[in-house]
Amino acid sequence: MKEIINKLLTDVYGEKFTSAHRETLFDALNRTRSLISQQRKQAWDESDVVLITYADQFHHAAAKPLPVFNQFYNKWFKSVFSHVHLLPFYPWSSDDGFSVIDYHRVDPESGDWDDVAELKTQAKLMFDFVCNHMSAKSEWFNRYLQQAPGYENFFIAMDPATDLSAVTRPRALPLLSPFTLADGSVRHLWTTFSEDQIDLNYACPEVLLAMVDVLLHYLVQGADYVRLDAVGFMWKTPGTSCIHLPETHQLIKLFRAIADDVAPGTAIITETNVPHRDNIAYLGNGQDEAHMVYQFSLPPLVLHAVQRQDAGALCGWAQSLTLPSDNTTWFNFLASHDGIGLNPLRGILPEEEILQMVEQLQQQGALVNWKNNPDGSRSPYELNVTYMDALSHREASDDERLARFVLAHAILLSFPGVPAVYIQSILGSRNDYAGVEKLGYNRAINRQKYNDLDIEQQLSTSDSLRSRVYHRLSQLIALRRQNKAFHPQSQFAISTLNPSVMLITRTANNGEQITALFNISENEQHVAVNVQGGFDLISQQAVMENQVTLRPWQVAWIKKQ
């Protein structure tokens, strides 16, 4: 592994990464290896299902949010999920945690490392490694502004006259932001996401060493999965798109090699909200880069299928899914703390269909974020809406709303890969317009925080929509976790029996097979399929013939041994 790491360092830095830098790095790896005693799970399986949540998701007057979350998790979620993805729980200044002030601390408003350790006793953990940028309020950035020795090149200064028109822009905001240094000089610094999120300069070896130290700290603190946030933008070369550059891929390979070395079994997961072809490139050759990539095309394609009551585009895309090795898989999700990304649809759906979907959802109350294009135009890049409200019309009944929502999550849980469910989904949340008005940004529509007693009361009210969603999704997740046919690496086949009925077959190595049928329409469907003698895990009914009737929005998971 030392050989691999040394080669990657040479490929990226050449002689800039000196023998002294290498000694510092390998001393840190050796020290970390000696601190990690708990073994990671060495492979994923059907029991792995992730809950995505904020550390301060639940509040109580007499306790900090992380201890409150731990109690809530033990009561409501421990039997449902295997992993918890804690969105950035470090001190922060904006973007609900993604503008990190100090990578090494837990936000004292939420709790401390002991609270994280307590959660680790109940679940496997996934941490965010916000590796592209950090807060303008951070001590590192303060030292840069004060021109402290050793920090001169921590961030990327650029002459504003530089032609940066080729740079891929994820936001309709300025790429460079001016800052005044201690000597009174003004520098324009690279800020991909906002003026409070200053991009780190990975061309500087000291930055790499500092960020590797962050990664090692997370491994010591028990991260089983590590999410590399906005990782595609990590390396900048003016005159290029500054996304997906070869050096970025090499740095991810370096992070992978380090994790494999000091904490074998750790999964490195890349978060790149981009078209599918670019996204899957982060799996490398199947052995050397990300273990998983976020399956960004799945959320908008499932939404497109439900909205049009036609599974053709979803099915056609899914038939093309291939992995470079059994040591890689997909990180599947429908909803997240961000919106529903639209860039992953580009190259799959015509732009006209994407714009039509955006317009229809806006009419139903969804909000939209836009990005600037190199030619000066702008395009929608993200729908801001809860996934439940995205799937159904405003005037829909709760019964229909629930049926569509369960259908979508059954698709998620049927796909190959490791599924993740956002906490707002398992809680059956609706659009939080009050949050948008209060906080002033669109993404707040799907980031509501709760008083723990209030939300428990709603979950305990059996006829409430929240309670019905919680119990139905929990049932689906439990079924998935009990059946080897849903192993991430089990065989996967997908087709349509008609435009509105999708068929997925999952077959495990031991011969266990589940035929999943999805009626993606408001009409009853009658289909012929070879399932006689099977058993529908969801309805708990035997299937007596090869003619199946599906109610509107119904799902069947029919098992045959």
C-alpha positions in Angstrom: 0.0 0.0 0.0 2.9 2.4 0.7 4.0 1.9 -2.9 0.6 2.8 -4.2 0.4 5.9 -2.0 3.9 7.0 -3.1 3.1 6.6 -6.7 -0.2 8.6 -6.4 1.7 11.4 -4.6 4.3 11.5 -7.4 1.6 11.4 -10.1 -0.1 14.5 -8.6 2.8 16.5 -7.1 6.0 15.3 -8.6 8.9 16.7 -6.6 6.7 19.3 -4.9 5.8 16.5 -2.4 9.2 16.2 -0.7 10.7 13.5 1.4 9.8 15.5 4.5 6.1 15.7 3.4 6.1 11.9 2.8 7.6 11.3 6.2 4.9 13.4 7.8 2.2 11.5 5.9 3.4 8.0 6.7 4.0 8.9 10.4 0.4 9.9 10.6 -0.8 6.7 8.9 1.2 4.6 11.3 -0.1 6.5 14.3 -3.7 6.2 13.1 -3.4 2.5 12.4 -2.3 1.9 16.0 -5.3 3.8 17.3 -8.0 1.9 15.4 -9.0 -1.3 17.2 -12.6 -1.9 16.0 -12.8 -3.8 12.7 -15.0 -2.6 10.0 -17.5 -4.8 8.2 -15.6 -6.1 5.2 -18.4 -6.2 2.7 -21.9 -4.8 2.2 -25.0 -7.0 2.1 -28.8 -6.9 2.0 -29.0 -5.7 5.6 -27.2 -2.4 4.9 -29.7 0.5 4.8 -28.7 4.0 5.7 -30.6 6.8 7.4 -29.6 10.3 6.3 -30.1 12.9 9.0 -28.8 16.1 10.6 -27.2 15.8 14.1 -29.5 18.6 15.3 -32.6 17.0 13.8 -34.5 16.8 17.1 -34.6 19.3 19.9 -35.6 19.1 23.5 -35.5 21.9 26.1 -33.4 20.0 28.6 -30.8 18.4 26.3 -28.5 19.0 23.3 -29.7 17.6 19.9 -27.2 14.8 19.5 -28.1 13.0 22.8 -31.8 13.6 21.9 -31.2 12.1 18.5 -29.5 9.1 20.1 -32.6 8.4 22.2 -35.0 8.9 19.3 -32.9 6.6 17.1 -32.9 3.8 19.7 -36.7 4.0 20.0 -37.8 4.5 16.4 -35.0 3.6 14.0 -32.5 1.1 15.5 -34.5 -1.8 14.3 -35.0 -0.3 10.8 -31.6 1.0 9.8 -28.0 -0.4 9.9 -26.2 2.9 9.3 -26.6 6.5 10.1 -25.3 9.2 7.8 -24.8 12.3 10.1 -24.7 15.3 7.8 -21.9 17.7 8.8 -22.0 17.9 12.5 -18.9 20.2 12.9 -19.0 23.9 13.8 -20.3 25.8 10.7 -21.2 29.2 9.5 -23.6 28.6 6.6 -25.2 26.0 4.2 -26.6 24.0 7.1 -23.2 22.6 8.0 -21.4 22.4 4.7 -19.4 25.5 5.4 -17.1 24.0 8.1 -15.3 26.1 10.6 -13.4 23.3 12.3 -13.2 19.8 10.8 -12.0 18.3 14.1 -14.7 19.3 16.5 -18.4 18.5 17.0 -20.6 21.6 16.9 -20.9 22.4 20.6 -24.5 23.4 20.0 -25.3 19.8 19.0 -23.1 17.8 21.4 -19.6 16.3 21.5 -17.5 13.3 20.3 -18.8 11.2 23.3 -22.4 11.6 21.8 -21.1 10.4 18.4 -19.4 7.5 20.1 -22.6 6.6 21.9 -24.4 6.5 18.5 -21.6 4.3 17.2 -22.6 1.6 19.8 -26.1 1.5 18.1 -25.3 1.9 14.4 -22.6 2.0 11.9 -21.7 5.6 11.0 -21.2 7.6 7.8 -19.4 11.0 8.1 -19.2 13.9 5.6 -15.7 14.8 4.5 -16.3 18.3 3.2 -13.1 18.2 1.2 -13.5 20.9 -1.5 -14.0 24.0 0.6 -14.2 25.4 4.2 -15.8 28.3 6.0 -14.6 31.9 5.6 -15.0 32.0 9.4 -12.5 29.2 10.0 -9.1 29.6 11.7 -7.3 28.3 8.7 -8.8 31.1 6.6 -8.1 33.6 9.3 -4.5 32.7 9.3 -4.4 33.0 5.5 -5.9 36.5 5.7 -3.4 37.4 8.5 -0.6 36.1 6.2 0.6 33.7 8.8 3.6 31.5 7.7 2.6 28.2 6.2 -0.8 29.3 5.1 0.2 31.5 2.1 -1.1 28.9 -0.4 -4.0 27.3 1.4 -6.5 28.9 -0.9 -6.7 29.8 -4.6 -6.0 33.4 -5.5 -6.8 34.3 -9.1 -6.5 37.5 -11.2 -10.1 38.4 -11.9 -9.0 39.2 -15.5 -8.3 35.5 -16.0 -10.5 33.8 -18.6 -12.5 31.3 -16.5 -15.4 31.0 -18.9 -14.8 27.3 -19.4 -15.3 26.5 -15.7 -18.4 24.4 -14.8 -20.6 26.4 -12.5 -23.0 24.6 -10.1 -24.4 27.9 -8.9 -25.6 31.2 -10.3 -23.1 33.1 -8.1 -19.7 34.7 -8.7 -16.8 32.2 -9.0 -14.2 34.6 -7.4 -14.8 36.6 -4.2 -12.6 39.5 -3.0 -10.9 39.4 0.4 -8.6 41.9 2.1 -5.4 40.6 3.6 -3.6 42.0 6.7 -1.3 44.1 4.5 -4.3 45.8 2.9 -4.0 44.0 -0.4 -7.0 42.5 -2.0 -7.1 39.0 -3.4 -9.8 37.3 -5.4 -10.3 33.8 -4.1 -11.9 30.8 -5.7 -15.4 30.2 -4.2 -17.2 27.5 -6.2 -20.3 27.5 -4.0 -20.5 30.8 -2.1 -18.4 33.6 -0.7 -18.5 31.8 2.7 -17.2 28.6 1.3 -13.5 29.1 0.2 -12.1 26.4 -2.0 -9.0 24.7 -0.7 -5.8 24.6 -2.8 -4.9 21.0 -3.2 -1.9 22.0 -5.4 -0.3 22.9 -2.1 1.1 19.8 -0.3 0.4 21.3 3.1 -3.3 21.4 2.3 -3.2 17.7 1.3 -1.5 16.8 4.6 -4.0 18.9 6.6 -7.0 17.2 4.8 -5.5 13.7 5.2 -5.3 14.5 8.9 -9.0 15.3 8.8 -9.8 12.0 7.1 -7.7 10.0 9.6 -9.4 11.7 12.5 -12.8 10.6 11.1 -11.6 7.0 10.8 -10.4 7.1 14.4 -13.8 8.4 15.5 -15.5 5.4 13.9 -16.6 6.4 10.4 -17.5 3.2 8.5 -18.6 5.2 5.4 -16.9 8.4 4.3 -18.8 10.7 1.9 -16.6 13.0 -0.2 -18.7 16.1 -0.6 -18.6 18.0 -3.9 -15.4 16.1 -4.7 -15.5 16.6 -8.5 -14.4 20.3 -8.0 -11.3 19.6 -5.9 -8.6 20.5 -8.5 -8.5 23.7 -10.5 -6.7 24.4 -13.7 -7.7 27.6 -15.5 -8.7 27.1 -19.1 -10.4 23.8 -18.2 -13.9 23.0 -16.8 -12.2 22.5 -13.4 -14.4 19.5 -12.7 -13.5 15.8 -13.0 -9.9 16.6 -13.7 -7.3 13.8 -13.6 -5.7 15.1 -10.5 -9.1 15.0 -8.7 -9.4 11.3 -9.6 -5.9 10.7 -8.3 -6.6 12.4 -5.0 -9.7 10.2 -4.5 -7.6 7.1 -5.2 -5.2 8.4 -2.6 -8.0 8.8 0.0 -9.1 5.3 -0.9 -5.6 3.8 -0.5 -5.2 5.6 2.9 -8.6 4.3 4.1 -7.8 0.7 2.9 -4.4 0.9 4.7 -5.4 2.2 8.1 -9.1 1.0 8.4 -9.8 -1.8 5.9 -13.6 -2.1 5.2 -14.2 1.6 5.2 -16.3 2.6 2.2 -15.3 5.8 0.3 -18.4 7.3 -1.4 -18.2 10.1 -3.9 -20.9 12.7 -4.2 -20.9 14.2 -7.7 -24.3 15.6 -8.8 -23.4 15.3 -12.5 -24.5 13.4 -15.6 -24.4 9.6 -15.2 -21.3 9.0 -17.4 -19.2 11.4 -15.4 -20.6 10.1 -12.1 -19.6 6.4 -12.7 -16.1 7.4 -13.7 -15.4 7.8 -10.0 -15.6 4.0 -9.5 -12.2 3.9 -11.3 -11.2 0.4 -12.4 -13.3 -1.1 -9.7 -10.4 -1.6 -7.2 -8.7 1.8 -6.9 -11.2 4.7 -6.5 -14.6 5.0 -4.9 -16.3 2.0 -3.4 -19.7 3.6 -4.1 -21.0 6.5 -6.1 -24.2 8.4 -5.3 -26.8 7.2 -7.9 -27.9 10.7 -8.8 -30.0 9.7 -11.8 -32.4 7.6 -9.8 -34.4 10.3 -7.9 -35.4 12.4 -10.9 -36.0 9.3 -13.1 -38.3 7.7 -10.5 -40.1 11.1 -10.2 -40.3 11.3 -14.0 -41.8 7.8 -14.2 -44.5 8.5 -11.6 -45.3 11.9 -13.0 -45.8 10.5 -16.5 -47.1 7.1 -15.3 -44.6 5.6 -17.7 -41.5 3.6 -16.6 -39.9 3.6 -20.1 -37.1 6.1 -19.4 -36.3 4.7 -15.9 -36.2 1.2 -17.2 -34.1 2.0 -20.3 -31.5 3.8 -18.2 -31.4 1.0 -15.5 -30.8 -1.6 -18.2 -27.5 0.1 -18.9 -26.2 0.0 -15.3 -22.9 -1.9 -15.0 -20.3 -1.9 -12.3 -16.5 -2.4 -12.9 -16.2 -5.0 -10.1 -18.0 -6.7 -7.2 -15.9 -4.4 -5.0 -18.0 -1.4 -6.0 -21.7 -0.7 -5.8 -24.3 2.1 -6.0 -25.4 4.4 -3.2 -29.1 4.7 -4.0 -31.4 7.4 -2.7 -34.5 9.4 -3.6 -34.5 12.3 -1.2 -31.7 14.1 0.4 -30.8 17.4 2.3 -30.3 18.9 -1.1 -32.9 19.1 -3.8 -33.6 16.7 -6.7 -30.7 17.2 -9.0 -31.5 17.7 -12.7 -28.0 17.5 -14.2 -28.0 13.7 -13.9 -31.0 13.6 -16.3 -29.0 15.4 -19.0 -28.0 12.9 -21.6 -30.9 10.6 -20.6 -33.9 12.8 -21.2 -34.4 15.5 -23.8 -34.0 19.0 -22.4 -37.5 19.8 -23.4 -38.8 17.0 -21.1 -36.7 18.2 -18.2 -38.0 21.7 -18.5 -41.6 20.4 -18.8 -41.1 18.4 -15.6 -39.7 21.5 -13.9 -42.7 23.6 -15.0 -45.2 21.1 -13.9 -43.7 20.7 -10.5 -43.4 24.5 -10.0 -47.2 24.6 -10.6 -47.6 22.1 -7.8 -45.5 24.2 -5.3 -41.9 23.1 -5.9 -39.1 25.6 -5.9 -36.2 25.7 -8.4 -32.5 26.6 -8.2 -30.6 27.6 -11.3 -27.1 27.5 -12.6 -25.1 29.7 -15.1 -23.9 28.1 -18.3 -20.6 29.0 -20.1 -22.6 30.6 -22.9 -24.3 33.0 -20.6 -27.6 31.2 -20.4 -29.0 29.6 -17.3 -30.6 26.2 -16.6 -32.5 24.6 -13.8 -30.1 22.3 -11.8 -32.2 21.4 -8.8 -35.8 21.0 -7.7 -36.5 22.0 -4.1 -39.4 20.0 -2.7 -40.0 17.1 -0.3 -40.0 13.8 -2.3 -43.6 13.2 -1.1 -44.9 16.5 -2.4 -42.9 16.0 -5.7 -44.7 12.7 -6.3 -48.3 13.8 -5.8 -50.6 16.7 -6.8 -51.6 19.1 -4.1 -55.2 18.0 -4.1 -54.4 14.3 -3.9 -55.8 12.3 -1.0 -53.5 11.0 1.7 -54.2 7.4 0.6 -52.9 8.2 -2.9 -50.0 10.2 -1.6 -49.0 7.3 0.6 -49.4 4.7 -2.2 -47.2 6.7 -4.6 -44.6 7.3 -1.9 -44.4 3.6 -0.9 -44.1 2.7 -4.6 -41.2 5.0 -5.1 -39.4 3.6 -2.1 -40.0 0.1 -3.1 -38.3 0.9 -6.4 -35.4 2.3 -4.4 -35.1 -0.8 -2.2 -35.3 -3.1 -5.2 -32.4 -1.6 -7.1 -28.9 -3.1 -6.8 -26.7 -1.1 -4.3 -27.0 0.2 -0.8 -30.2 2.2 -0.2 -30.4 5.4 1.9 -33.5 7.0 3.2 -33.6 10.7 4.2 -35.1 11.4 7.6 -37.8 13.7 6.1 -39.0 10.7 4.1 -39.3 8.2 6.9 -41.1 10.9 8.9 -43.5 11.6 6.0 -42.7 15.3 5.8 -44.4 17.8 3.5 -43.0 21.0 2.0 -41.8 23.4 4.7 -42.6 26.8 3.2 -42.3 28.5 6.6 -38.7 27.3 6.8 -38.0 28.8 3.4 -39.5 32.1 4.5 -37.6 32.1 7.8 -34.2 31.0 6.5 -34.3 32.6 3.0 -33.2 29.8 0.8 -35.0 27.2 -1.2 -33.4 24.1 0.2 -35.0 24.8 3.6 -38.2 23.4 2.1 -36.9 19.9 2.9 -34.7 20.5 6.0 -37.3 20.9 8.8 -36.1 20.4 12.4 -38.5 19.1 15.1 -39.3 19.1 18.8 -38.8 15.5 19.7 -42.1 15.3 21.7 -44.1 16.8 18.9 -42.9 14.4 16.3 -43.2 11.4 18.6 -46.8 12.3 19.2 -47.5 12.5 15.5 -45.7 9.2 14.8 -47.8 7.6 17.6 -51.1 8.8 16.1 -51.9 5.7 14.0 -54.1 7.4 11.4 -51.7 10.3 10.8 -49.9 10.4 7.5 -46.6 10.5 9.3 -47.4 7.4 11.2 -48.6 5.5 8.1 -45.5 6.5 6.2 -43.2 5.5 9.0 -44.8 2.0 9.4 -45.1 1.3 5.7 -41.5 2.2 4.9 -40.2 0.4 8.0 -42.0 -2.7 6.8 -40.5 -2.5 3.3 -37.0 -1.9 4.7 -37.4 -4.9 7.1 -38.4 -7.2 4.2 -35.4 -6.1 2.2 -33.0 -6.7 5.0 -34.3 -10.2 5.5 -33.9 -11.4 1.9 -30.7 -12.3 0.2 -32.1 -11.6 -3.2 -31.7 -7.9 -2.3 -28.0 -8.2 -1.8 -26.3 -5.3 -3.6 -24.4 -7.8 -5.8 -27.3 -10.2 -6.6 -28.3 -10.5 -10.2 -30.6 -7.7 -11.5 -32.9 -7.7 -14.5 -35.4 -4.9 -15.3 -38.0 -4.6 -18.1 -41.5 -3.2 -18.7 -44.5 -5.4 -19.2 -46.4 -2.4 -20.5 -45.5 1.4 -20.2 -47.0 1.5 -16.7 -45.8 -1.8 -15.2 -42.2 -2.4 -14.4 -40.7 -5.8 -13.6 -37.5 -6.2 -11.6 -36.0 -9.6 -10.9 -33.3 -10.0 -8.2 -31.6 -13.4 -7.9 -29.1 -14.3 -5.1 -26.2 -16.7 -5.4 -28.1 -19.2 -3.3 -30.9 -19.3 -5.9 -33.4 -17.2 -3.9 -35.3 -15.0 -6.3 -37.7 -12.1 -5.9 -39.9 -10.8 -8.8 -40.8 -7.2 -8.1 -43.8 -5.8 -9.9 -44.6 -2.0 -9.9 -47.8 -0.5 -11.2 -46.7 3.1 -11.9 -50.2 4.3 -12.8 -53.5 5.3 -11.4 -55.3 2.5 -13.2 -55.6 -1.2 -12.3 -53.3 -3.4 -14.3 -53.5 -7.0 -15.4 -50.2 -8.6 -16.4 -49.0 -12.1 -17.3 -45.8 -13.1 -15.5 -44.2 -16.3 -14.4 -44.8 -16.1 -10.6 -47.2 -19.0 -10.0 -46.4 -20.7 -6.7 -44.7 -17.6 -5.3 -45.4 -15.6 -2.2 -45.9 -11.8 -2.1 -43.8 -10.6 0.8 -45.7 -7.3 1.0 -49.3 -8.5 1.0 -48.4 -11.8 2.7 -50.4 -13.7 0.1 -49.7 -16.7 -2.0 -49.7 -16.2 -5.8 -51.8 -19.0 -7.3 -51.5 -18.2 -11.1 -49.4 -16.4 -13.7 -52.0 -13.7 -14.2 -51.5 -10.8 -11.6 -53.8 -7.9 -10.9 -52.2 -4.8 -9.5 -54.1 -2.0 -7.9 -53.2 1.6 -8.8 -49.6 2.3 -7.5 -49.4 -1.2 -6.0 -46.1 -3.0 -5.5 -45.6 -6.8 -5.2 -42.4 -8.5 -4.1 -43.0 -12.2 -5.1 -40.5 -14.6 -3.8 -39.8 -18.0 -5.3 -37.1 -20.3 -3.8 
